[in-house]
Amino acid sequence: MTKIRTVLIDDHPLFRTGVAELLHADNCFELVAEAANGPDGLDMVHHHKPDLVLLDMNMKHMDGLAVLKKLDPTTNEICCVMLTMSNAEEDFLACMHAGAAGYLLKDMDPNEILSELLRAIKGDLAVSPELSNLLANTDQVDTNSSQAGSTITPREQEIIELVASGLSNKLIAEKLGISDATVKAHLRNLMAKLKLNSRLEVAIWCLSKGRSM
């Protein structure tokens, strides 16, 4: 099985050690590099081209949000998950708007963290339970509004319909002539816009709106 190549960026040595041990103990992940600050982390990402980047929010000189924006995860097809102590609403919403695939708090159960990371890699949003309700406070579209879907792009509409028809990310990618990672990035953007948390919820939303193929 191909492992999920991961780069960890966090300025707390003890926490980095704990995460490294957690990832090493799981057969799904391979920690290919770690960095103690944003600039070094960016170099590591550019050098190793990982599948997953774990980012602390509050770091000196260059915080996690600044690193996230530099990585531009949606455009560059990188799965970036914030792993932080900050439960501040403004941090959470800013990271989600910047393209984070997830926002997890460091005090989560280690097994739950691993489970959520796998969700993020599959294309679902990975959010700590106590923060998920904050998605309702974004200025994205409201799924109960008559304007729901008005900001969805034609490409996103195609993907919604294909998800609702039961196609996997791989099959969607083949049908549309794009990469699997691009499909995942579009899905994460869609879920943030529609305040949904999984492919299943996207399909249900589509069917409820009469948008299935």
Stockholm file with secondary structure:
# STOCKHOLM 1.0

chainA/1-213         MTKIRTVLIDDHPLFRTGVAELLHADNCFELVAEAANGPDGLDMVHHHKPDLVLLDMNMKHMDGLAVLKKLDPTTNEICCVMLTMSNAEEDFLACMHAGAAGYLLKDMDPNEILSELLRAIKGDLAVSPELSNLLANTDQVDTNSSQAGSTITPREQEIIELVASGLSNKLIAEKLGISDATVKAHLRNLMAKLKLNSRLEVAIWCLSKGRSM
#=GR chainA/1-213 SS CCCEEEEEECSCHHHHHHHHHHHHTSTTEEEEEEESSHHHHHHHHHHHCCSEEEECSCCSSSCHHHHHHHHCHHHHTCEEEEEESCCCHHHHHHHHHTTCSEEEETTSCHHHHHHHHHHHHHTSCEECGGGGGGGGGSSSCCTTSTTTTTTCCHHHHHHHHHHHTTCCHHHHHHHHTSCHHHHHHHHHHHHHHHTCCSHHHHHHHHHHTTCCC
#=GC SS_cons         CCCEEEEEECSCHHHHHHHHHHHHTSTTEEEEEEESSHHHHHHHHHHHCCSEEEECSCCSSSCHHHHHHHHCHHHHTCEEEEEESCCCHHHHHHHHHTTCSEEEETTSCHHHHHHHHHHHHHTSCEECGGGGGGGGGSSSCCTTSTTTTTTCCHHHHHHHHHHHTTCCHHHHHHHHTSCHHHHHHHHHHHHHHHTCCSHHHHHHHHHHTTCCC
//
